[in-house]
Amino acid sequence: MKTLLFHRRPIQLTFFLTLLFTAVVSLPAGAEGLRMLYMAQAGYQPQAIQERAKEFTRATGVDVELTFAEYEDQYNLIAESAAGKIAPFDVILMDLIWTADFARRNIIDPVPQALVDKVHAGIVPEIYRAFEYHDNMWAYPFLANFQLLYTNRDLLERAGFSHPPTSLEEMVHMAEIAKSRGISDFPIFESWKKQEVLICDFVWLVGAFGGSLDERDGRVDLQSPAALKALDFMVMLLKRGLVNPYSLQSDELFAADVFLWGDALFSTNWTFMLGRMREVPFNTSDFDAGLIPVAAAEKRNGLRTSTVSGFQGLSVMSNSRDKERAWQLVSFLSSPEFSRRHLEEMSVWKQVWEESWTKERDPYLGIKRAELLGVHNRPADPNYRSMSKALQEWIYAALSGKVTPEVALANAQLEMNRLAASSRR
């Protein structure tokens, strides 16, 4: 097995050295090997993928060449790979937001029916539907990632409360008390940088007010009451000084650091935070994870929680030279056996959730399963990347005080309509 490190921008030196000096030996293969592109950031870590690839080689005699890249580089690498007659990569790790784009451009193949049947039998629809487009499944689910609410229990108790909020209004009240008593200058810290993560937070907030951006008819409705309430809520938190203004320059990793330093009462973030909570060198009982609350009116209507999906799947390139063995590798990597060994991430498989091994080692399993029921996807459109960038601009303009939420969403809607029309041509 050969491991390659690909990076176009600086990354942390310690991580670079870890990959650079990983001991890898090219194993003899019965035929030409497979090549795979994987993300060297969140999710299952490179070492786990390297070990599993070696197991595949031992089981099949097929060598696997791994290339690790940062998330921001993956999309371009995949697009470039699709341009050639034979792809530099056979298997790719795919973000769910690329599904419609790659499917329409014939960059990836549909998942074979035999594997689709396995997915339908063993994985909940809330996960696998994110990879469906035009009646086909385009990636084999691999990583079940979504956001949770994280609470600093020490700050919560000092503010006079014994449990995390169960509605957005209750969260605002708790934050106001903490601020008024000098417990925290800015009780909430979020990652609202003008990047994809900003759209992720907006998506779950629209869901928390009873709406959705992932409409089944393909429309993105930014003029709905839920969309306006969501953006009004974000602006209100900033105006009242409840959200730290530095959230506007922060990504998920920095937001996680701020929370784990003890500088915020509440934060929403991806499931990777659960692992980070276990790594802090002081009392981890100060931190807790729970369901993201929804608006009180929606709670009275039976809505329990809202979150946003960040699922990842494994796909096979349409110009792969060996698709049959590529799908074998996908199935091998995505198996329940692999995820059972790596419970630092939530398995996509229902059978792993039900095993006593999992229940003993994951105290948040029940919370995760409940949160999944409130998951919302971002719009499934071939032009999603352009849509996201346009929406980022207008949401950020509203958060920065340059335009009102109403103006921001009206202008963003015009962009969505234009881009959606070009997708249908």
PAVEX-470477 format. One record per residue (C-alpha): residue in one letter; chain; residue number from 0; x, y, z negated. Coordinates in Angstrom, 2 decimals, always signed. Layout:
! residues N
<A,A,NUM,<X,Y,Z>>,
...
//
This chain:
! residues 425
<M,A,0,<+0.00,+0.00,+0.00>>,
<K,A,1,<+1.23,+3.45,+0.88>>,
<T,A,2,<+0.16,+6.55,-1.01>>,
<L,A,3,<+0.34,+9.98,+0.59>>,
<L,A,4,<-0.10,+13.33,-1.09>>,
<F,A,5,<-1.61,+16.01,+1.12>>,
<H,A,6,<-2.00,+19.54,-0.16>>,
<R,A,7,<-2.28,+22.91,+1.55>>,
<R,A,8,<-2.30,+25.02,-1.58>>,
<P,A,9,<-0.44,+24.90,-4.89>>,
<I,A,10,<-1.72,+22.43,-7.45>>,
<Q,A,11,<-0.69,+21.84,-11.04>>,
<L,A,12,<+2.94,+20.74,-11.15>>,
<T,A,13,<+2.32,+17.93,-13.63>>,
<F,A,14,<-0.35,+16.44,-11.38>>,
<F,A,15,<+1.91,+16.81,-8.33>>,
<L,A,16,<+4.74,+14.99,-10.07>>,
<T,A,17,<+2.39,+12.26,-11.24>>,
<L,A,18,<+1.43,+11.50,-7.66>>,
<L,A,19,<+4.89,+12.08,-6.23>>,
<F,A,20,<+6.54,+9.54,-8.47>>,
<T,A,21,<+3.81,+6.92,-8.50>>,
<A,A,22,<+5.48,+3.58,-7.78>>,
<V,A,23,<+3.86,+2.07,-4.72>>,
<V,A,24,<+4.99,-0.81,-2.60>>,
<S,A,25,<+3.73,-1.45,+0.90>>,
<L,A,26,<+2.25,-4.91,+0.69>>,
<P,A,27,<+2.33,-7.33,+3.62>>,
<A,A,28,<-0.93,-7.39,+5.55>>,
<G,A,29,<-2.37,-9.94,+7.88>>,
<A,A,30,<-3.24,-7.19,+10.33>>,
<E,A,31,<-2.96,-3.46,+10.69>>,
<G,A,32,<-4.14,-1.74,+7.53>>,
<L,A,33,<-6.86,+0.72,+6.64>>,
<R,A,34,<-6.44,+4.40,+5.83>>,
<M,A,35,<-8.50,+6.28,+3.29>>,
<L,A,36,<-8.90,+9.95,+2.30>>,
<Y,A,37,<-9.74,+10.60,-1.35>>,
<M,A,38,<-10.13,+13.69,-3.53>>,
<A,A,39,<-7.36,+14.29,-6.07>>,
<Q,A,40,<-9.48,+16.24,-8.56>>,
<A,A,41,<-12.70,+15.34,-10.38>>,
<G,A,42,<-14.22,+11.86,-10.50>>,
<Y,A,43,<-12.38,+8.55,-10.60>>,
<Q,A,44,<-8.73,+9.40,-10.82>>,
<P,A,45,<-6.10,+8.51,-8.18>>,
<Q,A,46,<-4.46,+5.86,-10.34>>,
<A,A,47,<-7.75,+3.95,-10.60>>,
<I,A,48,<-8.20,+4.10,-6.82>>,
<Q,A,49,<-4.61,+2.98,-6.24>>,
<E,A,50,<-5.08,-0.02,-8.51>>,
<R,A,51,<-8.34,-1.01,-6.84>>,
<A,A,52,<-6.80,-0.68,-3.38>>,
<K,A,53,<-3.99,-3.03,-4.42>>,
<E,A,54,<-6.60,-5.54,-5.58>>,
<F,A,55,<-8.31,-5.30,-2.19>>,
<T,A,56,<-4.99,-6.00,-0.48>>,
<R,A,57,<-4.34,-9.02,-2.68>>,
<A,A,58,<-7.85,-10.34,-1.99>>,
<T,A,59,<-7.92,-9.74,+1.77>>,
<G,A,60,<-4.34,-9.32,+2.96>>,
<V,A,61,<-5.29,-5.91,+4.36>>,
<D,A,62,<-3.03,-3.02,+3.40>>,
<V,A,63,<-4.60,+0.32,+2.41>>,
<E,A,64,<-2.89,+3.66,+2.97>>,
<L,A,65,<-4.27,+6.30,+0.59>>,
<T,A,66,<-4.15,+10.06,+1.12>>,
<F,A,67,<-5.13,+12.36,-1.75>>,
<A,A,68,<-6.26,+15.91,-1.03>>,
<E,A,69,<-7.89,+18.72,-2.94>>,
<Y,A,70,<-11.63,+19.21,-2.53>>,
<E,A,71,<-11.26,+22.49,-0.64>>,
<D,A,72,<-9.08,+20.74,+1.97>>,
<Q,A,73,<-11.16,+17.60,+2.42>>,
<Y,A,74,<-13.78,+19.01,+4.76>>,
<N,A,75,<-11.23,+20.33,+7.27>>,
<L,A,76,<-9.19,+17.14,+7.13>>,
<I,A,77,<-12.28,+15.08,+7.92>>,
<A,A,78,<-13.32,+17.39,+10.75>>,
<E,A,79,<-9.81,+17.25,+12.21>>,
<S,A,80,<-9.77,+13.48,+11.84>>,
<A,A,81,<-12.98,+13.23,+13.86>>,
<A,A,82,<-11.49,+15.14,+16.80>>,
<G,A,83,<-9.13,+12.37,+17.87>>,
<K,A,84,<-9.89,+9.20,+19.78>>,
<I,A,85,<-8.75,+7.18,+16.79>>,
<A,A,86,<-9.22,+8.67,+13.32>>,
<P,A,87,<-6.28,+9.17,+10.96>>,
<F,A,88,<-8.72,+7.90,+8.29>>,
<D,A,89,<-11.06,+4.92,+8.35>>,
<V,A,90,<-12.77,+5.56,+5.00>>,
<I,A,91,<-13.49,+8.95,+3.44>>,
<L,A,92,<-14.85,+10.18,+0.13>>,
<M,A,93,<-17.79,+12.40,+1.07>>,
<D,A,94,<-19.58,+15.15,-0.82>>,
<L,A,95,<-23.36,+14.81,-0.49>>,
<I,A,96,<-23.65,+18.35,+0.93>>,
<W,A,97,<-21.76,+17.24,+4.07>>,
<T,A,98,<-24.21,+14.43,+4.89>>,
<A,A,99,<-26.39,+16.20,+7.46>>,
<D,A,100,<-23.44,+18.03,+9.00>>,
<F,A,101,<-21.30,+14.93,+9.55>>,
<A,A,102,<-24.25,+12.78,+10.61>>,
<R,A,103,<-25.43,+15.23,+13.27>>,
<R,A,104,<-21.92,+15.60,+14.69>>,
<N,A,105,<-21.38,+11.81,+14.78>>,
<I,A,106,<-18.38,+12.09,+12.48>>,
<I,A,107,<-19.53,+9.18,+10.31>>,
<D,A,108,<-21.47,+5.97,+10.92>>,
<P,A,109,<-24.69,+4.98,+9.15>>,
<V,A,110,<-24.30,+2.50,+6.31>>,
<P,A,111,<-24.91,-1.06,+7.60>>,
<Q,A,112,<-28.33,-2.45,+6.70>>,
<A,A,113,<-26.91,-5.22,+4.50>>,
<L,A,114,<-25.23,-2.60,+2.30>>,
<V,A,115,<-28.32,-0.37,+2.38>>,
<D,A,116,<-30.31,-3.30,+0.99>>,
<K,A,117,<-27.80,-3.64,-1.88>>,
<V,A,118,<-28.10,+0.07,-2.62>>,
<H,A,119,<-31.90,+0.00,-2.65>>,
<A,A,120,<-31.88,-3.00,-4.98>>,
<G,A,121,<-29.27,-1.73,-7.43>>,
<I,A,122,<-29.22,+2.10,-7.42>>,
<V,A,123,<-31.97,+4.57,-8.32>>,
<P,A,124,<-33.49,+6.74,-5.56>>,
<E,A,125,<-32.44,+9.93,-7.37>>,
<I,A,126,<-28.87,+9.02,-6.37>>,
<Y,A,127,<-29.06,+7.35,-2.97>>,
<R,A,128,<-31.59,+9.73,-1.42>>,
<A,A,129,<-28.92,+12.44,-1.49>>,
<F,A,130,<-27.10,+10.53,+1.28>>,
<E,A,131,<-30.12,+10.02,+3.52>>,
<Y,A,132,<-30.72,+12.06,+6.66>>,
<H,A,133,<-33.08,+11.32,+9.56>>,
<D,A,134,<-34.04,+7.87,+8.22>>,
<N,A,135,<-30.46,+6.64,+7.79>>,
<M,A,136,<-28.11,+6.36,+4.83>>,
<W,A,137,<-24.71,+7.87,+5.65>>,
<A,A,138,<-22.61,+7.14,+2.56>>,
<Y,A,139,<-22.42,+4.32,+0.04>>,
<P,A,140,<-22.99,+5.91,-3.42>>,
<F,A,141,<-19.79,+5.99,-5.44>>,
<L,A,142,<-19.87,+8.76,-8.07>>,
<A,A,143,<-22.93,+9.88,-10.07>>,
<N,A,144,<-22.04,+13.44,-11.00>>,
<F,A,145,<-24.47,+16.09,-12.27>>,
<Q,A,146,<-24.62,+18.85,-14.84>>,
<L,A,147,<-25.47,+18.71,-18.55>>,
<L,A,148,<-25.87,+21.31,-21.30>>,
<Y,A,149,<-22.89,+21.52,-23.66>>,
<T,A,150,<-23.33,+22.98,-27.15>>,
<N,A,151,<-20.82,+24.07,-29.79>>,
<R,A,152,<-22.51,+22.65,-32.88>>,
<D,A,153,<-20.35,+24.62,-35.30>>,
<L,A,154,<-21.41,+27.94,-33.76>>,
<L,A,155,<-25.01,+26.70,-33.52>>,
<E,A,156,<-25.18,+25.89,-37.23>>,
<R,A,157,<-23.51,+29.17,-38.17>>,
<A,A,158,<-26.27,+30.92,-36.23>>,
<G,A,159,<-28.82,+29.07,-38.36>>,
<F,A,160,<-30.02,+26.36,-35.97>>,
<S,A,161,<-29.95,+22.59,-36.36>>,
<H,A,162,<-30.64,+21.40,-32.80>>,
<P,A,163,<-29.82,+22.50,-29.23>>,
<P,A,164,<-32.46,+24.42,-27.26>>,
<T,A,165,<-35.33,+22.60,-25.58>>,
<S,A,166,<-36.38,+25.57,-23.41>>,
<L,A,167,<-34.58,+28.39,-21.68>>,
<E,A,168,<-36.36,+30.90,-23.89>>,
<E,A,169,<-35.14,+29.08,-26.98>>,
<M,A,170,<-31.59,+29.13,-25.61>>,
<V,A,171,<-31.82,+32.90,-25.09>>,
<H,A,172,<-33.12,+33.37,-28.64>>,
<M,A,173,<-30.29,+31.30,-30.12>>,
<A,A,174,<-27.73,+33.20,-28.08>>,
<E,A,175,<-29.16,+36.55,-29.19>>,
<I,A,176,<-28.97,+35.53,-32.86>>,
<A,A,177,<-25.39,+34.32,-32.47>>,
<K,A,178,<-24.44,+37.60,-30.80>>,
<S,A,179,<-26.24,+39.82,-33.32>>,
<R,A,180,<-24.53,+38.06,-36.25>>,
<G,A,181,<-21.08,+38.45,-34.71>>,
<I,A,182,<-20.64,+34.69,-34.29>>,
<S,A,183,<-19.90,+35.04,-30.57>>,
<D,A,184,<-19.52,+38.19,-28.49>>,
<F,A,185,<-20.73,+36.32,-25.39>>,
<P,A,186,<-22.50,+33.12,-26.47>>,
<I,A,187,<-22.91,+31.63,-22.97>>,
<F,A,188,<-20.13,+30.92,-20.49>>,
<E,A,189,<-20.85,+29.71,-16.97>>,
<S,A,190,<-18.96,+29.18,-13.71>>,
<W,A,191,<-20.54,+31.79,-11.45>>,
<K,A,192,<-17.59,+32.45,-9.19>>,
<K,A,193,<-18.52,+33.16,-5.57>>,
<Q,A,194,<-18.04,+29.55,-4.55>>,
<E,A,195,<-20.22,+26.46,-4.19>>,
<V,A,196,<-20.58,+26.15,-7.95>>,
<L,A,197,<-22.66,+29.35,-7.98>>,
<I,A,198,<-25.21,+27.68,-5.73>>,
<C,A,199,<-25.18,+24.61,-7.99>>,
<D,A,200,<-26.22,+26.67,-11.01>>,
<F,A,201,<-28.86,+28.51,-9.00>>,
<V,A,202,<-30.29,+25.17,-7.82>>,
<W,A,203,<-30.83,+23.76,-11.30>>,
<L,A,204,<-32.25,+27.08,-12.52>>,
<V,A,205,<-34.78,+27.11,-9.67>>,
<G,A,206,<-35.68,+23.60,-10.80>>,
<A,A,207,<-35.99,+24.75,-14.40>>,
<F,A,208,<-38.65,+27.24,-13.29>>,
<G,A,209,<-40.58,+24.55,-11.43>>,
<G,A,210,<-39.21,+24.93,-7.90>>,
<S,A,211,<-36.68,+23.34,-5.56>>,
<L,A,212,<-34.37,+24.42,-2.74>>,
<D,A,213,<-34.38,+20.92,-1.24>>,
<E,A,214,<-37.76,+21.03,+0.47>>,
<R,A,215,<-38.83,+17.82,+2.22>>,
<D,A,216,<-39.97,+19.73,+5.31>>,
<G,A,217,<-36.45,+21.12,+5.72>>,
<R,A,218,<-37.30,+24.70,+4.75>>,
<V,A,219,<-35.30,+26.64,+2.18>>,
<D,A,220,<-37.79,+28.90,+0.39>>,
<L,A,221,<-36.04,+31.71,-1.45>>,
<Q,A,222,<-39.25,+33.73,-1.73>>,
<S,A,223,<-40.86,+31.31,-4.16>>,
<P,A,224,<-41.70,+32.49,-7.69>>,
<A,A,225,<-39.24,+29.91,-9.07>>,
<A,A,226,<-36.33,+31.27,-7.00>>,
<L,A,227,<-36.98,+34.85,-8.09>>,
<K,A,228,<-37.37,+33.82,-11.75>>,
<A,A,229,<-34.07,+31.92,-11.56>>,
<L,A,230,<-32.09,+34.87,-10.23>>,
<D,A,231,<-33.88,+37.31,-12.58>>,
<F,A,232,<-32.85,+35.04,-15.45>>,
<M,A,233,<-29.19,+35.05,-14.43>>,
<V,A,234,<-29.15,+38.84,-14.09>>,
<M,A,235,<-30.91,+39.25,-17.44>>,
<L,A,236,<-28.30,+37.13,-19.23>>,
<L,A,237,<-25.54,+39.37,-17.88>>,
<K,A,238,<-27.36,+42.62,-18.68>>,
<R,A,239,<-28.01,+41.55,-22.28>>,
<G,A,240,<-24.40,+40.50,-22.77>>,
<L,A,241,<-25.36,+36.88,-23.43>>,
<V,A,242,<-23.27,+35.49,-20.56>>,
<N,A,243,<-19.60,+36.38,-20.56>>,
<P,A,244,<-19.00,+38.67,-17.54>>,
<Y,A,245,<-15.81,+36.73,-16.77>>,
<S,A,246,<-18.15,+33.93,-15.69>>,
<L,A,247,<-18.29,+35.77,-12.36>>,
<Q,A,248,<-14.61,+34.92,-11.76>>,
<S,A,249,<-14.64,+31.42,-13.23>>,
<D,A,250,<-14.85,+27.95,-11.75>>,
<E,A,251,<-15.91,+24.77,-13.57>>,
<L,A,252,<-12.44,+23.92,-14.88>>,
<F,A,253,<-11.90,+27.32,-16.46>>,
<A,A,254,<-15.43,+27.30,-17.89>>,
<A,A,255,<-14.66,+23.92,-19.46>>,
<D,A,256,<-11.48,+25.30,-21.03>>,
<V,A,257,<-13.32,+28.31,-22.48>>,
<F,A,258,<-15.96,+26.08,-24.03>>,
<L,A,259,<-13.43,+23.64,-25.46>>,
<W,A,260,<-11.43,+26.53,-26.95>>,
<G,A,261,<-14.55,+27.20,-29.03>>,
<D,A,262,<-15.32,+30.53,-27.38>>,
<A,A,263,<-18.89,+29.79,-26.25>>,
<L,A,264,<-22.05,+28.50,-27.88>>,
<F,A,265,<-23.53,+27.08,-24.65>>,
<S,A,266,<-22.25,+26.11,-21.22>>,
<T,A,267,<-23.53,+23.94,-18.39>>,
<N,A,268,<-21.01,+21.81,-16.55>>,
<W,A,269,<-20.46,+18.49,-14.80>>,
<T,A,270,<-20.13,+15.14,-16.56>>,
<F,A,271,<-16.31,+15.34,-16.49>>,
<M,A,272,<-16.67,+17.55,-19.58>>,
<L,A,273,<-17.58,+14.50,-21.64>>,
<G,A,274,<-14.10,+13.10,-21.10>>,
<R,A,275,<-12.52,+16.48,-21.81>>,
<M,A,276,<-14.43,+16.67,-25.11>>,
<R,A,277,<-12.77,+13.44,-26.23>>,
<E,A,278,<-9.31,+14.80,-25.39>>,
<V,A,279,<-9.31,+17.99,-27.47>>,
<P,A,280,<-6.78,+17.83,-30.33>>,
<F,A,281,<-9.25,+18.95,-33.01>>,
<N,A,282,<-12.66,+17.89,-34.31>>,
<T,A,283,<-14.70,+16.72,-31.31>>,
<S,A,284,<-17.85,+16.54,-33.45>>,
<D,A,285,<-18.09,+20.31,-32.95>>,
<F,A,286,<-19.16,+19.63,-29.35>>,
<D,A,287,<-22.27,+17.93,-28.04>>,
<A,A,288,<-23.92,+17.26,-24.69>>,
<G,A,289,<-27.63,+17.19,-23.98>>,
<L,A,290,<-30.37,+17.84,-21.49>>,
<I,A,291,<-30.44,+21.16,-19.68>>,
<P,A,292,<-33.56,+22.98,-20.88>>,
<V,A,293,<-36.33,+24.32,-18.64>>,
<A,A,294,<-38.65,+27.30,-18.88>>,
<A,A,295,<-41.20,+27.05,-21.68>>,
<A,A,296,<-44.14,+27.21,-19.26>>,
<E,A,297,<-42.74,+24.29,-17.25>>,
<K,A,298,<-42.04,+22.35,-20.44>>,
<R,A,299,<-45.72,+22.69,-21.39>>,
<N,A,300,<-46.55,+21.26,-17.95>>,
<G,A,301,<-44.49,+18.16,-18.72>>,
<L,A,302,<-41.14,+19.09,-17.15>>,
<R,A,303,<-38.36,+17.91,-19.42>>,
<T,A,304,<-35.10,+18.95,-17.78>>,
<S,A,305,<-33.45,+20.14,-14.56>>,
<T,A,306,<-30.00,+19.53,-13.16>>,
<V,A,307,<-28.09,+19.61,-9.88>>,
<S,A,308,<-26.49,+16.67,-8.09>>,
<G,A,309,<-22.80,+16.50,-7.31>>,
<F,A,310,<-22.85,+12.94,-6.03>>,
<Q,A,311,<-20.07,+11.53,-3.88>>,
<G,A,312,<-20.16,+8.55,-1.57>>,
<L,A,313,<-17.85,+6.54,+0.64>>,
<S,A,314,<-18.30,+6.71,+4.41>>,
<V,A,315,<-16.68,+5.17,+7.47>>,
<M,A,316,<-15.50,+7.43,+10.28>>,
<S,A,317,<-17.20,+6.92,+13.65>>,
<N,A,318,<-13.80,+6.77,+15.34>>,
<S,A,319,<-12.36,+4.23,+12.90>>,
<R,A,320,<-10.46,+1.48,+14.67>>,
<D,A,321,<-11.71,-1.25,+12.29>>,
<K,A,322,<-15.19,-0.51,+10.99>>,
<E,A,323,<-15.97,-4.00,+9.75>>,
<R,A,324,<-13.03,-4.09,+7.36>>,
<A,A,325,<-13.57,-0.42,+6.48>>,
<W,A,326,<-17.06,-1.25,+5.19>>,
<Q,A,327,<-15.55,-4.19,+3.28>>,
<L,A,328,<-13.23,-1.75,+1.54>>,
<V,A,329,<-16.15,+0.61,+0.80>>,
<S,A,330,<-18.16,-2.22,-0.78>>,
<F,A,331,<-15.13,-3.39,-2.78>>,
<L,A,332,<-14.37,+0.07,-4.14>>,
<S,A,333,<-18.00,+0.88,-4.96>>,
<S,A,334,<-18.78,-2.38,-6.71>>,
<P,A,335,<-20.31,-2.62,-10.21>>,
<E,A,336,<-17.12,-4.41,-11.26>>,
<F,A,337,<-15.03,-1.32,-10.55>>,
<S,A,338,<-17.32,+1.16,-12.30>>,
<R,A,339,<-17.69,-1.19,-15.29>>,
<R,A,340,<-13.94,-0.81,-15.88>>,
<H,A,341,<-14.05,+2.98,-15.61>>,
<L,A,342,<-16.86,+4.17,-17.83>>,
<E,A,343,<-15.20,+7.58,-18.10>>,
<E,A,344,<-17.55,+8.25,-15.15>>,
<M,A,345,<-21.19,+7.21,-14.98>>,
<S,A,346,<-21.71,+4.13,-12.84>>,
<V,A,347,<-24.18,+4.43,-9.98>>,
<W,A,348,<-25.38,+0.86,-10.67>>,
<K,A,349,<-28.45,+0.17,-12.83>>,
<Q,A,350,<-27.08,-3.22,-13.90>>,
<V,A,351,<-24.02,-1.54,-15.46>>,
<W,A,352,<-26.28,+0.87,-17.37>>,
<E,A,353,<-28.11,-2.07,-18.96>>,
<E,A,354,<-25.03,-3.96,-20.12>>,
<S,A,355,<-24.15,-3.96,-23.82>>,
<W,A,356,<-20.53,-3.18,-22.88>>,
<T,A,357,<-21.65,+0.12,-21.37>>,
<K,A,358,<-24.05,+1.02,-24.17>>,
<E,A,359,<-21.34,+0.45,-26.79>>,
<R,A,360,<-18.80,+2.65,-25.01>>,
<D,A,361,<-20.96,+5.47,-23.71>>,
<P,A,362,<-22.89,+7.29,-26.46>>,
<Y,A,363,<-24.32,+9.69,-23.88>>,
<L,A,364,<-25.74,+7.04,-21.54>>,
<G,A,365,<-29.33,+7.73,-22.60>>,
<I,A,366,<-28.88,+11.47,-22.08>>,
<K,A,367,<-27.38,+10.90,-18.63>>,
<R,A,368,<-30.21,+8.62,-17.53>>,
<A,A,369,<-32.80,+11.14,-18.71>>,
<E,A,370,<-30.97,+13.99,-16.97>>,
<L,A,371,<-30.91,+12.09,-13.69>>,
<L,A,372,<-34.71,+12.17,-13.64>>,
<G,A,373,<-34.52,+15.95,-13.34>>,
<V,A,374,<-31.92,+16.07,-10.57>>,
<H,A,375,<-32.22,+18.52,-7.66>>,
<N,A,376,<-30.24,+18.41,-4.42>>,
<R,A,377,<-28.97,+21.28,-2.36>>,
<P,A,378,<-30.59,+21.71,+1.09>>,
<A,A,379,<-29.90,+18.87,+3.53>>,
<D,A,380,<-29.12,+20.88,+6.65>>,
<P,A,381,<-26.31,+20.53,+9.22>>,
<N,A,382,<-25.55,+24.23,+8.72>>,
<Y,A,383,<-25.47,+23.96,+4.94>>,
<R,A,384,<-21.92,+25.30,+4.60>>,
<S,A,385,<-22.89,+28.53,+6.35>>,
<M,A,386,<-26.15,+28.68,+4.40>>,
<S,A,387,<-24.29,+28.29,+1.14>>,
<K,A,388,<-21.81,+31.04,+1.94>>,
<A,A,389,<-24.62,+33.44,+2.85>>,
<L,A,390,<-26.53,+32.62,-0.31>>,
<Q,A,391,<-23.38,+32.96,-2.41>>,
<E,A,392,<-22.87,+36.48,-1.06>>,
<W,A,393,<-26.37,+37.66,-1.90>>,
<I,A,394,<-26.65,+35.97,-5.30>>,
<Y,A,395,<-23.27,+37.37,-6.26>>,
<A,A,396,<-24.34,+40.83,-5.08>>,
<A,A,397,<-27.33,+40.63,-7.43>>,
<L,A,398,<-25.21,+39.42,-10.35>>,
<S,A,399,<-22.74,+42.23,-9.70>>,
<G,A,400,<-25.56,+44.80,-9.82>>,
<K,A,401,<-25.19,+45.87,-6.19>>,
<V,A,402,<-28.74,+44.88,-5.20>>,
<T,A,403,<-31.88,+43.76,-7.01>>,
<P,A,404,<-32.75,+40.05,-7.14>>,
<E,A,405,<-35.71,+40.72,-4.84>>,
<V,A,406,<-33.52,+42.37,-2.18>>,
<A,A,407,<-30.84,+39.69,-2.53>>,
<L,A,408,<-33.26,+36.82,-1.97>>,
<A,A,409,<-35.09,+38.59,+0.86>>,
<N,A,410,<-31.84,+39.11,+2.75>>,
<A,A,411,<-30.65,+35.60,+1.98>>,
<Q,A,412,<-33.97,+34.23,+3.31>>,
<L,A,413,<-33.37,+35.95,+6.64>>,
<E,A,414,<-29.98,+34.24,+6.85>>,
<M,A,415,<-31.49,+30.86,+5.91>>,
<N,A,416,<-34.15,+31.18,+8.61>>,
<R,A,417,<-31.59,+32.10,+11.26>>,
<L,A,418,<-29.27,+29.23,+10.37>>,
<A,A,419,<-32.10,+26.71,+10.08>>,
<A,A,420,<-33.30,+27.72,+13.55>>,
<S,A,421,<-29.84,+27.12,+15.00>>,
<S,A,422,<-29.80,+23.65,+13.37>>,
<R,A,423,<-32.96,+22.70,+15.28>>,
<R,A,424,<-31.55,+23.63,+18.68>>,
//
